[in-house]
Amino acid sequence: MNHSIYSADRSTHLKIVVVALVAGIAVAGLGITARSVSDDGLTQTARVIKAGKPVVITSSNASLVR
């Protein structure tokens, strides 16, 4: 038994690639399933907020004349 990935034969490399691919598909499927279960049918919408009049905030009580 050789413990180095560099000197492993072709079938060992193929097994590693297949296991990684299956694990990636499983994680992606689990993520998609978890997202769709917690969705509850609520959709997100973007709200538009219009700017109001400008406000000046100061720490003194003096009035500003322009």
ABEGO torsion letter per residue (X at the ends): XBABAAABBAAAAAAAAAAAAAAAAAAAAAAAAAAAAAAGGBBBBBBBBBBBBBBBBBABABBBBX
